[in-house]
Amino acid sequence: MMEKTDIGKEGDAMNYQANSARYESMSYRRSGKSGVLLPAISLGLWKNFGGEVPFEQSRKMVLRAFDLGITHFDLANNYGPPYGSAEETFGHILKKDLLPYRDELLVSTKAGYDMWPGPYGNWGSKKYLIASLDQSLKRMGLDYVDIFYSHRPDPHTPLEETMGALDYAVRSGKALYAGISNYRHEEAKEAISILKRLGTPCLIHQPRYSMIDRWIEDKLLDLLNEEGVGSIAFSPLGRGRLTNKYVQKLEAEESQSSDFRVLSGLSNFAGNRGQTLSQLALSWVLREGGVTSAIIGASHISQIEENVQALSQPPLTTEELTELDSILSHSHIG
Ligand SMILES: NC(=O)c1ccc[n+]([C@@H]2O[C@H](COP(=O)([O-])OP(=O)(O)OC[C@H]3O[C@@H](n4cnc5c(N)ncnc54)[C@H](OP(=O)(O)O)[C@@H]3O)[C@@H](O)[C@H]2O)c1
């Protein structure tokens, strides 16, 4: 394990110096057929980084992540609560500590879900996406984000308009790359083709994916591989269920549910190979044929450290993957 982030005592204004060994324990993987390398593990700021969390706590987690080689931070307009506050927190961390490292960071944001009242604060219109991106840039104090996503498809807006907004964001310099999230196979196929036609290739797709939620294996992953589009899984720990902490909670409740049987089976499997359940879940989504990167959430520095350690553990063998399939075949957790 590397030395701890040097940010001084709680609340003091000591200058942050990034760990000089920060690129030693992380692996970087190419996003599809692009020039962009993503850290195998990225950090998401959906929860635990909003206005209700003490700033120093969020700051320490982001800086520890960067010190462990996590160069990619995933945000969205409405992460908080309240909406917008995770971007504000991240903006403060940038200003205080990370702006000297801006060119070592890959920052993403999104628009597509509820953000402000009225007809122009939700879904997929160009009106909403571009106004939202401008607001996100202001909150984070950035001139551009690295990736701007359509957060979800909008059944009532022509896909040409939503993809046109992403193309515009890139051409106007507000974003370097375009991405899509939560698009199912057919929607993704069309979106990728429109973006290609517009001359702004889709860099990445961000779907939900974990051992207990494998929907992307039915066509979407193949499509992304064929099209040279990267993939970044959100909720790779099943929103905290694929962790020893959750299994212990079920144990304490003396749960007899089938969820408990599957999760404790996975936890024992992980223990037998010297891993925690969260580490096994990450080894699994990042296995050969899996996704480019996994975006974890975290509420404590120790969780980030534990999760990053998965990258120095042995990859899953074919036999182990078969055994896991058999344990997971009893799962209805999803
Ligand atoms: N595009 C989308 O629509 C979308 C949707 C959801 C998420 N996302 C992105 O994906 C990111 C991650 O999502 P997620 O929070 O659902 O991911 P997750 O990694 O599946 O779950 C994260 C939670 O697991 C627990 N955890 C993490 N590591 C642990 C460990 N080692 N031991 C015990 N518990 C551990 C923590 O729960 P506690 O807080 O209880 O400690 C943490 O908040 C988000 O921040 C966001 O950037 C995108």
The ligand as an ORCA input file, in Angstrom:
! r2SCAN-3c Opt
* xyz 0 1
  N     -25.250      6.585    -15.261
  C     -26.094      6.333    -14.295
  O     -27.324      6.349    -14.473
  C     -25.553      5.995    -12.927
  C     -26.398      5.441    -11.941
  C     -25.832      5.097    -10.710
  C     -24.475      5.311    -10.477
  N     -23.691      5.881    -11.453
  C     -22.253      6.151    -11.245
  O     -21.624      5.035    -10.653
  C     -21.051      5.408     -9.397
  C     -21.087      4.250     -8.437
  O     -22.430      3.849     -8.207
  P     -22.812      3.062     -6.876
  O     -22.596      3.939     -5.703
  O     -24.134      2.443     -7.098
  O     -21.638      1.938     -6.918
  P     -21.254      0.653     -6.107
  O     -19.767      0.671     -6.185
  O     -21.996     -0.505     -6.631
  O     -21.730      0.903     -4.595
  C     -21.074      1.854     -3.814
  C     -21.385      1.648     -2.339
  O     -20.892      0.397     -1.904
  C     -20.345      0.498     -0.610
  N     -18.935      0.106     -0.693
  C     -18.008      0.427     -1.626
  N     -16.853     -0.208     -1.386
  C     -17.036     -0.936     -0.266
  C     -16.206     -1.790      0.479
  N     -14.958     -2.045      0.107
  N     -16.726     -2.388      1.590
  C     -18.011     -2.158      1.982
  N     -18.847     -1.347      1.298
  C     -18.364     -0.747      0.184
  C     -20.526      1.930     -0.159
  O     -21.752      1.973      0.564
  P     -21.932      2.860      1.879
  O     -22.122      4.248      1.346
  O     -23.180      2.267      2.493
  O     -20.717      2.700      2.703
  C     -20.667      2.670     -1.477
  O     -21.397      3.870     -1.373
  C     -21.868      6.637     -8.967
  O     -21.183      7.436     -8.035
  C     -22.046      7.331    -10.292
  O     -20.869      8.023    -10.652
  C     -24.206      6.210    -12.669
*
